[in-house]
Amino acid sequence: AVTIRYFQDSALMMTALKKQEIDAINRGLTAEQVVELQEKKPENDHLQLVETLADSGKLDEAADHALEAAHWADEAGEGAGNGAYARHRLGGFLLQLGRADEAAAVLESVL
């Protein structure tokens, strides 16, 4: 949970409060920063790591983060969007790692 001490704009405060329950401890966050934090999606963080790790040739780690991204996308109700993309990437990594049976199962689930 994000915690807040003050807001510069009461309308933005209400927007942030409606997004999720917010505790009141941290100082110095603007309303815009709070709303941005509340809108952050874990699957996006994992997808960014997937691309960075894949570009670095760390396919095992990229596959792990692709699996996490798929999980969080499903949790967020975005299985058909980010979840499908994460599974597509995961299947490709598994294939490159010589794990064809696992790759086939993952890629079939994307269809």
Secondary structure, 3 states (H helix, E strand, C coil): CCECCCCCCHHHHHHHHHHCCCECCCCCCCHHHHHHHHHCCHHHHHHHHHHHHHHCCCHHHHHHHHHHHHHHHHHCCCHHHHHHHHHHHHHHHHHHCCCHHHHHHHHHHHC
